Amino acid sequence: MDGLSFTYEGGIVIELYDVADMRLLLFFLLGLIFGSFFNVVGLRVPQKESIIYPPSHCPKCAAQLKPRDLIPLLSYFINRGKCRVCAASISPIYPVMEAVTGILFTGVYFLYGFSWETLMALLFVSLLVIVTVSDLAYRLIPDKVVFPFWGLFLVLRFFIHPNETYVAHLIGMALGFILFYLIAVVSRGGMGGGDIKLFAVVGLYLGYPLLLLTILLSTLLGTFYGILVMIFKGAGRKTEVPFGPFIALGSILAMFRGYAIIEWYWHLF
């Protein structure tokens, strides 16, 4: 086993850690740190605010946060979910998205190890976390977030495409954009522009086979959530539900287990 160990008299070996476990821990911690930053990006960019200045502060009293308030995940629980200065409640979206990013970063390493596809997947996860925060907070998926990732994937996918050809990824991009643009036209605004562009980027990253699965999964998840909202909260059919988080969830499922889901489905018949 790769790790640090000590052997004592009698042949007793104490294994302090395993290298693979340490790598998983490292990716989880990196995910927590980046998740904290993604919260800032997702909340500030739609408001046309700088992601650098002013420094992190309480949204209620504007008190600048101290280093002890900026420890991902832990600070929220240490402060009991409240601002240390004014005691205003802090949205649970902060620790939730930090934890989710940590888990996703760990899952990416577990799936791809150290590879170029790991870089691609981490970028993809980053995009999905940011747009989820933004869509939950403002019902908006900003172009300033989507377009840079689109440009990166357009270039990187030319060199890194282990499962599909580069053409398949371009087809996925075109299909994602055209299909949902037509839906938006037919429904007269039933599909937001941010969702259309996000599906184009998802198609570019995943390729068209997994894009189709993502569309199915995100639609099912979004519909199920909408039904629950109508039942338990009395919402009407015209109640606006952010679709970005469901696109993100469907994309994550397709990325991690897409081909297994497709194979399971075909074996049903």
C-alpha atoms as one frame of an Amber mdcrd trajectory, in Angstrom:
protein
   0.000   0.000   0.000   1.248   3.463  -0.876   1.443   5.347   2.358   3.450
   6.277   5.384   3.828   3.443   7.914   5.845   2.486  10.960   6.730  -1.052
  12.015   7.092  -1.766  15.715   8.453  -4.781  17.551   6.305  -7.828  17.024
   5.625  -6.952  13.410   2.841  -4.469  14.169   2.456  -2.016  11.288   0.632
   1.263  11.727  -0.444   2.839   8.447  -0.800   6.581   8.863  -2.420   7.307
   5.555  -2.916   6.066   2.061  -1.766   8.268  -0.792  -5.012   7.794  -2.723
  -7.014   8.810   0.351  -4.892  11.924   0.747  -5.514  12.864  -2.870  -9.250
  12.504  -2.379  -9.008  14.692   0.713  -6.973  17.247  -1.223  -9.581  17.471
  -3.975 -12.342  17.790  -1.388 -10.548  20.665   0.344  -9.858  22.338  -2.998
 -13.547  21.982  -3.778 -14.497  23.683  -0.515 -12.165  26.588  -1.242 -13.280
  27.019  -4.834 -16.902  26.515  -3.813 -16.615  29.532  -1.535 -15.271  31.557
  -4.454 -17.998  30.268  -6.784 -20.607  31.573  -4.328 -19.069  35.015  -4.700
 -19.021  34.779  -8.505 -22.586  33.485  -8.719 -23.933  36.207  -6.431 -21.923
  39.197  -7.673 -21.622  38.805 -11.439 -25.409  38.994 -12.080 -25.427  42.227
 -10.071 -22.554  43.583 -12.199 -20.338  43.779  -9.127 -16.617  43.089  -8.913
 -15.684  39.643  -7.628 -12.583  41.164  -6.011 -13.696  44.431  -4.429 -15.144
  45.065  -1.938 -13.829  42.136   0.119 -16.277  39.575   1.462 -18.792  41.217
   3.775 -22.121  40.652   5.470 -24.946  41.442   2.999 -27.011  42.904   5.847
 -24.660  45.155   7.862 -21.789  45.320   5.307 -19.252  44.395   8.009 -16.072
  43.061   6.399 -15.515  39.408   7.195 -12.440  38.396   9.152 -10.264  35.412
   8.166 -11.984  33.291  10.810 -15.305  34.000   9.062 -14.020  32.772   5.713
 -13.148  29.168   6.514 -15.232  27.190   4.005 -18.056  25.222   5.597 -16.691
  25.461   9.156 -17.242  29.190   9.678 -20.953  28.826   8.951 -21.396  26.260
  11.717 -19.019  27.960  14.154 -21.067  31.163  13.813 -24.306  29.143  13.900
 -25.412  30.442  10.553 -25.390  34.077  11.649 -23.302  37.179  11.057 -20.843
  37.575  13.911 -21.471  41.348  13.982 -25.212  41.882  13.460 -26.491  38.322
  14.070 -28.406  38.359  10.779 -29.077  34.914   9.339 -26.714  33.790   6.597
 -28.199  31.932   3.647 -27.526  28.190   3.809 -26.700  28.341   0.104 -23.118
  29.248   1.097 -22.211  26.059   3.016 -24.374  23.861   0.796 -22.629  24.922
  -2.405 -19.215  24.710  -0.742 -19.950  21.143   0.352 -21.418  20.231  -3.036
 -18.337  21.581  -4.833 -16.070  19.630  -2.484 -17.979  16.426  -3.165 -18.005
  17.014  -6.930 -14.282  17.786  -7.072 -13.637  14.568  -5.151 -15.909  12.643
  -7.503 -14.075  14.023 -10.535 -10.738  12.782  -9.226 -12.280   9.430  -8.300
 -13.648   9.127 -11.850 -10.710  10.395 -13.907  -7.662  10.372 -11.620  -4.879
  12.695 -12.732  -5.634  13.330 -16.407  -6.470  16.088 -18.849 -10.116  15.067
 -18.641  -9.922  15.851 -14.924  -9.158  19.457 -15.824 -12.101  19.542 -18.213
 -14.441  18.021 -15.661 -13.359  20.423 -12.917 -14.055  23.361 -15.231 -17.440
  21.893 -16.114 -18.356  21.356 -12.474 -17.245  24.907 -11.701 -19.554  26.317
 -14.359 -22.505  24.288 -13.084 -21.993  25.378  -9.476 -21.749  29.059 -10.427
 -24.875  29.059 -12.599 -26.787  27.138  -9.929 -25.985  29.801  -7.341 -26.861
  32.576  -9.775 -30.122  31.021 -10.949 -31.274  30.227  -7.424 -30.538  33.758
  -6.239 -31.668  35.845  -9.229 -33.355  33.534 -11.766 -30.519  34.487 -14.092
 -27.650  32.701 -15.826 -25.188  35.457 -16.826 -23.507  35.531 -20.234 -20.334
  36.732 -18.492 -20.155  33.330 -16.808 -21.305  31.084 -19.654 -19.313  32.582
 -22.550 -15.798  32.210 -21.020 -16.459  28.540 -20.292 -17.859  28.083 -23.803
 -14.636  29.497 -25.244 -12.469  27.266 -23.038 -14.378  24.105 -23.915 -14.425
  24.951 -27.620 -10.613  25.043 -27.621  -9.849  22.316 -25.073 -12.305  19.795
 -26.512 -10.388  19.971 -29.804  -7.438  18.351 -28.006  -9.256  16.406 -25.255
 -12.170  14.199 -26.355 -11.668  10.668 -24.949 -15.207   9.298 -25.403 -16.584
  11.086 -28.466 -15.060  12.715 -31.539 -14.647  16.476 -31.609 -17.416  16.600
 -34.213 -19.771  14.869 -31.776 -19.101  17.643 -29.276 -19.754  20.319 -31.903
 -23.006  18.573 -32.832 -23.924  18.540 -29.147 -23.299  22.288 -28.914 -25.407
  23.034 -31.992 -28.186  20.671 -30.930 -28.343  22.102 -27.423 -28.639  25.650
 -28.710 -30.978  25.114 -31.656 -33.387  22.768 -29.884 -33.965  25.058 -26.923
 -33.944  28.212 -29.028 -36.841  26.730 -30.999 -38.602  25.816 -27.745 -38.189
  29.410 -26.555 -39.624  30.744 -29.823 -42.583  28.369 -29.862 -43.354  28.901
 -26.172 -42.810  32.665 -26.513 -40.319  32.997 -23.722 -40.981  29.744 -21.898
 -37.267  29.018 -21.998 -34.791  31.610 -20.764 -31.845  32.748 -22.861 -29.418
  31.672 -20.159 -30.819  28.129 -20.215 -30.416  27.987 -24.008 -26.767  29.033
 -23.863 -26.082  26.701 -20.941 -27.461  23.732 -22.891 -25.153  24.690 -25.773
 -22.151  24.560 -23.436 -23.361  21.295 -21.881 -23.667  19.786 -25.351 -20.196
  21.018 -26.244 -18.670  19.440 -23.162 -20.606  16.150 -23.094 -21.233  15.520
 -26.801 -24.660  14.869 -28.281 -25.326  11.335 -26.878 -24.965  12.478 -23.270
 -26.638  15.811 -24.059 -29.823  13.948 -24.977 -29.659  12.093 -21.667 -29.077
  15.381 -19.837 -32.164  16.890 -21.464 -34.250  13.920 -20.372 -32.922  13.896
 -16.803 -33.138  17.655 -16.253 -36.672  17.775 -17.661 -37.830  14.904 -15.457
 -36.210  16.393 -12.356 -37.566  19.876 -13.053 -41.072  18.545 -13.716 -41.015
  16.458 -10.542 -39.924  19.463  -8.502 -42.602  21.632 -10.091 -45.277  19.091
  -9.166 -44.045  19.008  -5.572 -44.119  22.816  -5.389 -47.689  22.866  -6.671
 -48.787  20.194  -4.199 -47.077  21.398  -1.038 -46.793  25.149  -1.623 -49.920
  25.755  -3.653 -47.977  27.255  -6.549 -49.739  27.748  -9.849 -48.749  26.419
 -13.255 -47.234  29.797 -14.129 -45.001  29.904 -11.061 -41.425  30.563 -12.174
 -39.033  27.757 -11.305 -35.286  28.172 -11.986 -34.303  25.502 -14.502 -30.539
  26.028 -14.222 -30.083  23.833 -11.119 -31.888  20.958 -12.846 -29.762  21.343
 -15.969 -26.739  21.221 -13.662 -27.990  18.128 -11.822 -28.872  16.342 -15.052
 -25.450  17.219 -16.471 -23.667  15.895 -13.384 -25.578  12.616 -13.537 -24.797
  12.301 -17.250 -21.114  13.049 -16.712 -20.638  10.554 -13.878 -23.029   7.759
 -14.840 -24.325   8.655 -18.288 -23.229   5.619 -20.246 -24.259   3.275 -17.424
 -27.730   4.861 -17.374 -28.043   4.516 -21.143 -26.950   0.865 -21.019 -29.408
   0.151 -18.174 -32.211   1.754 -20.169 -31.552  -0.310 -23.310 -31.460  -3.513
 -21.276 -35.035  -2.839 -20.151 -36.283  -3.709 -23.626
